[in-house]
Amino acid sequence: MMLRLFLSSCFFAVMLTGLARAGDHRSLFFNRDGVALSGYDTVAYFVDGAAVRGRQDIAVMWRGVVWQFANLFHRELFEANPRAYAPQYGGYCAHGMAFGRASSTDPQAWAIREGKLYLIHSKAQRDLWLLAPSDFVARANAHWPKALHR
């Protein structure tokens, strides 16, 4: 019985490792050189209502990428509940995700809807997205995170 449990555990671990490598061509979070949101402070979108650059010396590693903050208070808020401040779709474009595409974003093109942060490729695409955000979110939810593996 113990041998069967051990072998099953080994098989499961090998399978998970293979799946992780197979889908690893994109990070769960959009980043540039390992830094999320191109160095912008994710908490600032919620607290300040603005896209604010973070500082390299006020940062934390979460989910494999570095998150930078404008001040210590923002970092503390993030550390207390990172999922509350992390952008939807890993910071990939919310508009593109609605079409099954994982594309880059402009930290200046963003929206908060129902307490969630959405980043978008450009301000022009954000304006389109804002015409029917509920529709785009529903469509994007259907593609996330499968679009990372295409």
N, C-alpha and C positions, 0 to 999 in steps of 0.2 A: 504494500500500500504506500509506504513512504517513498519507495523508488519510483512508483508511478507518479506521485505528486511532484517529486523532484524533476522528473523528466518532463512532465507537463509544464512546470514552471519554466524550465530551460527553453522549451519550444516556444512558449508564449513570449518570453523575453527576446528571443531571436527574431520572431515574427514582428514584434513591435519595433525593434531596431531597424529591420529592413523597411518597414513602412515609413518610419521617420526619415530614413535616408532617401527613399523614393520620392517623398513629397517635400524634400528639403531645399529645393532650388529657390524658394522664396521664404523669407522669415515671416513668422506670424505677425510681426510688426514692421511696417514700412520704415526703413531707416537709411540714412546715408552714413557710411563709414561707422556703423554700429550705434549711431545716435538717433533716437526717435524724434519725429516731428521736426527734422532739420535743426534741432537745437532749441526749438520753441518750448515754452513752459505750458504744459497741458492744463495745469491748474488755473493759469491766468485767464484762459478762455471763460471759465466758470466764475472766478472771483472778480476779475477786472473787466470782463466783457471785451477783451482785446487780445490780439495776437502779440505776445511779448516774448522777446528772446530770453532764453535761459542762460545761466552762467556755467562755464565748465567746472568751476570750483564748488558749485552747489548742484550735485548730481547724485543719482542713485541708479544702480543696475537692477532692472526688473524684466523678467521674461526674456533675457538674452540681449537686451539693448540698454543703452544708457539714456536716462531721462534727465534733462537739465531744467533747472528752475531759476526764476528771477530772484527768489529770496528763500530764506530758511523756512518761513511759515508755509510757503507753497510746498516745499519738499516734505514737510511734516504732514500736511494734509494728504499728499499723495501716498506717503508711506503708510498712513493709517488706513487707507482704502484705495489702492491703485485702480481697481476695476471701476470705481465711480468716476475717475478722471481720464482713464484711457480712452482714446478715440474708438469709435465703432469701426469694424472691419479692419482692425489693426492699423488704422491710419492710412489705409489705401483709399483711393477716391470712392466716395459713396455714390457718386453718379456713375462712374465706370463699373462699379460692382453690380449695379442694377442691370447691367448688360453682360455680366459674367467676366468682366475684365478687372484685373488687379493692376491699377495704374498709380503713378506718382501723384503727389498732392502739392498744393501751394499752401503753406501755413497761414497765409493771409485770406484764403478762400475757405471759409468755415461757417458752420451753423450749429446752434444748440437747439435740439428739439426734444421735448419730453425728458429733459435732464441728461441727454446724451450728446456727445460731441461728434460731429461729422466733418471730416476734412474732404475737400474737393480739389480736383486737378487745377481749376482756374476759376477766376471770379465770374467769367461768362458761363461756365458750366454750373457754378453755384446758383446763378440767377435762374437757370433752367430748372435745376433741382428744386429750388424754392417755389416753383409754380405748382408742384404736386409732391411735396416731401413724403407724405404717407405712402403714395404709390411707389416712389423710388425706394423707400425703406423696405417695403414688402418684397419688392423684386430683388433688392440686394440681399436681404436675409435668405432668400432661396438659393443664392449663389455662394454665400459665405459659409465656410472657408474653401469650398471646392475650387473656386477660381484661382487660388494660389497654386494649384497643381496642374494648371493647363499650360 
